[in-house]
Each structure stands twice: as C-alpha cells, then as structure tokens.
Amino acid sequence: MLNNLPVRTWTHKGLCIEGYSRAAVQSYWRFPELKLGFDLGGSPWDFLGTRHWFVSHAHLDHLAAIPVFVARRRMMKMEPPVIYVPTEVLEGVQRLLQVWQRLDRGRMVCELLGIQAGDTVELSREHVVTAFATTEALRYVARDALAWACDRPVVVDLTADAEHLSDSAPFDVYLVAPATYSVIGKCAHGIADTPVTATLASAIGRMERGQAAVVLAPTMHGSMHTSILVSNLRSLAAIGCRIVPPRDAYGKHNLPEEPVLVDACVAALQAVSLRPQ
C-alpha cells in the first residue's frame, strides 16, 4: 500500500493505535480493532478501510482531509463513510463537501452527522474516557466541549460518588497535561483541595502500590521555572511519578506534542503491566 503520509503505531494489551499528529499541520488517529478513527487532518491510504470517524473540532489540521477521504472511498467503490462532527459546524462541513463536489465533478457521498454534549455514541462496553477539569482549564475550553470530546461527564466538583477514588473503574494511567506550577506544588506537598489534586492524591497512593502510573507534563512560563519547581518535580519523580519534559519555545514551557504524550502514557502503561500485583 502506498505510504503517502507518516503513521506511527503503538500497541497496548492487544489494542493498536495508529496515526500521526503535529500541531497546526495534521492530526489523524485510528483504532483498527474498534473500527474507529479520530480526526481527518490527513488521509493515509491504509486508513480507507475505517468507516466510522469522529472529528473533534473544525481546525483545518483536524478536518481538511474529509473531502479526500470521502472521494477516495467512492473511487474505490467502498461503502460511504460515517463521519461525526460537532453540531455547530455540521452545516459548514456540509457546504464544504458541496463545493468540492462541484470542483471535483464527483459525488461526495457520506453520512455526515452532528454530535454534541450529552449525546452518546458507544465505543464498546470496555472503552470509555473520563475527563477531570480544573476551574482554570474551563476558562479556555468549554465544559460542554470537553464532555463532547470524551463522551463522558466532566468532573468539576466531587460528589458523594467519590469520583476521585475511581474504585468502581480504576484508571491505569493518570495524565496531567498541562501540569501547572500550582498543581505540581500541591501534589508534592500532599495538598488535595481541588478535584484534580484530590484525584492525584488517590492516584499517587495507587501508584505506590503498583496499581497505576502518574504522568506529569509541566507547562508554564519560563520565568516560573524556579528552584522551588525543580525541587517539587524531583520529589514527585523520587516517589515514582513520570515527568515529561516541556516543549520550549518563545520563553515558555509549552505542552509537548501529542505523540510525545502518547509515548509517555504507553511507556507508563507497560511499566504498570510488568509490575507484580
């Protein structure tokens, strides 16, 4: 098969993750065993066989290849794909396909569906994602958008269900990205006064028993890289937390690229799996 776009592959417990992501360039991922894909910023030939896709948002690096993907499946006489996009951009994507249909002089046949917070599209009975949001995070990303992206309720306040303990469905890996100066400092000193830090307090307890991994991606302005921050990170690393180095640019410690975070989580999962229980 023609290798027309970069594709990286990770495997964990029989589940394969294939794709590539580079900020402001292209993002495309698929899970072959689940027959699902996420984002169509590019369209590798090998991905044509995946019929169901979910697009997270309308930036070009996440949906620009929808016309290419739809046209290729038609050209190969394959069943029209099913593509979910945020409801608020559904009409715009429909118009985009209509324009390309006129330019390409070929039908753009697909099942294009809108999805919004509260809607449910079940991946499987075993695979779900839960998001925890800080008050600060909700200044930049809407709560409804987070809920839509992971198809699970977003935990903002802890209730009698004790969401931070995750006893009914324990997590294997806890990824804190971005890990702010405040969160790092609180975790290092055992302060659990928010949903996120309370969750991490429980996570560190499970990590120390060999039942989970904690991955931190420090992200902040370069001027906040102080001796206090270094001391706190060393303390967390000493008890077993994994620290992902930031991507330095323009005087800031930026969030690492998605593939770097995925690599860190996969490595953490493998380490947890190898530990004696």
Secondary structure as the mmCIF struct_conf table of DSSP 4:
data_model
#
loop_
_struct_conf.conf_type_id
_struct_conf.id
_struct_conf.beg_label_comp_id
_struct_conf.beg_label_asym_id
_struct_conf.beg_label_seq_id
_struct_conf.end_label_comp_id
_struct_conf.end_label_asym_id
_struct_conf.end_label_seq_id
BEND BEND1 LEU A 5 LEU A 5
STRN STRN1 ARG A 8 HIS A 12
TURN_TY1_P TURN_TY1_P1 LYS A 13 GLY A 14
STRN STRN2 LEU A 15 ARG A 22
TURN_TY1_P TURN_TY1_P2 ALA A 23 VAL A 25
STRN STRN3 GLN A 26 PHE A 31
HELX_RH_3T_P HELX_RH_3T_P1 PRO A 32 LEU A 34
TURN_TY1_P TURN_TY1_P3 LYS A 35 LYS A 35
STRN STRN4 LEU A 36 LEU A 40
BEND BEND2 GLY A 41 GLY A 42
HELX_RH_3T_P HELX_RH_3T_P2 TRP A 45 GLY A 49
STRN STRN5 HIS A 52 PHE A 54
HELX_RH_AL_P HELX_RH_AL_P1 LEU A 60 LEU A 63
TURN_TY1_P TURN_TY1_P4 ALA A 64 ALA A 65
HELX_RH_AL_P HELX_RH_AL_P2 ILE A 66 MET A 75
TURN_TY1_P TURN_TY1_P5 MET A 76 LYS A 77
HELX_LH_PP_P HELX_LH_PP_P1 MET A 78 PRO A 81
STRN STRN6 VAL A 82 PRO A 86
HELX_RH_3T_P HELX_RH_3T_P3 THR A 87 VAL A 89
HELX_RH_AL_P HELX_RH_AL_P3 LEU A 90 ASP A 104
TURN_TY1_P TURN_TY1_P6 ARG A 105 ARG A 105
BEND BEND3 GLY A 106 GLY A 106
STRN STRN7 GLU A 111 ILE A 115
TURN_TY1_P TURN_TY1_P7 ALA A 117 GLY A 118
BEND BEND4 ARG A 125 GLU A 126
STRN STRN8 ALA A 131 PHE A 132
TURN_TY1_P TURN_TY1_P8 THR A 135 GLU A 136
HELX_RH_3T_P HELX_RH_3T_P4 ALA A 137 ARG A 139
TURN_TY1_P TURN_TY1_P9 TYR A 140 TYR A 140
BEND BEND5 VAL A 141 VAL A 141
HELX_RH_AL_P HELX_RH_AL_P4 ARG A 143 CYS A 150
TURN_TY1_P TURN_TY1_P10 ASP A 151 ASP A 151
BEND BEND6 ARG A 152 ARG A 152
STRN STRN9 VAL A 154 VAL A 155
BEND BEND7 ASP A 157 ASP A 157
TURN_TY1_P TURN_TY1_P11 ALA A 160 ASP A 161
TURN_TY1_P TURN_TY1_P12 GLU A 163 LEU A 165
BEND BEND8 SER A 168 ALA A 169
BEND BEND9 ASP A 172 ASP A 172
STRN STRN10 VAL A 173 ALA A 179
HELX_RH_AL_P HELX_RH_AL_P5 TYR A 181 ALA A 188
TURN_TY1_P TURN_TY1_P13 HIS A 189 GLY A 190
BEND BEND10 THR A 194 THR A 194
HELX_RH_AL_P HELX_RH_AL_P6 PRO A 195 GLU A 208
TURN_TY1_P TURN_TY1_P14 ARG A 209 GLY A 210
BEND BEND11 GLN A 211 GLN A 211
STRN STRN11 ALA A 213 PRO A 218
STRN STRN12 MET A 220 HIS A 221
HELX_RH_3T_P HELX_RH_3T_P5 GLY A 222 MET A 224
HELX_RH_AL_P HELX_RH_AL_P7 SER A 227 ALA A 238
TURN_TY1_P TURN_TY1_P15 ILE A 239 GLY A 240
STRN STRN13 ARG A 242 ILE A 243
HELX_LH_PP_P HELX_LH_PP_P2 VAL A 244 PRO A 246
STRN STRN14 ARG A 247 ALA A 249
TURN_TY1_P TURN_TY1_P16 TYR A 250 GLY A 251
STRN STRN15 LYS A 252 ASN A 254
HELX_LH_PP_P HELX_LH_PP_P3 LEU A 255 GLU A 257
HELX_RH_AL_P HELX_RH_AL_P8 GLU A 258 LEU A 274
BEND BEND12 ARG A 275 ARG A 275
#
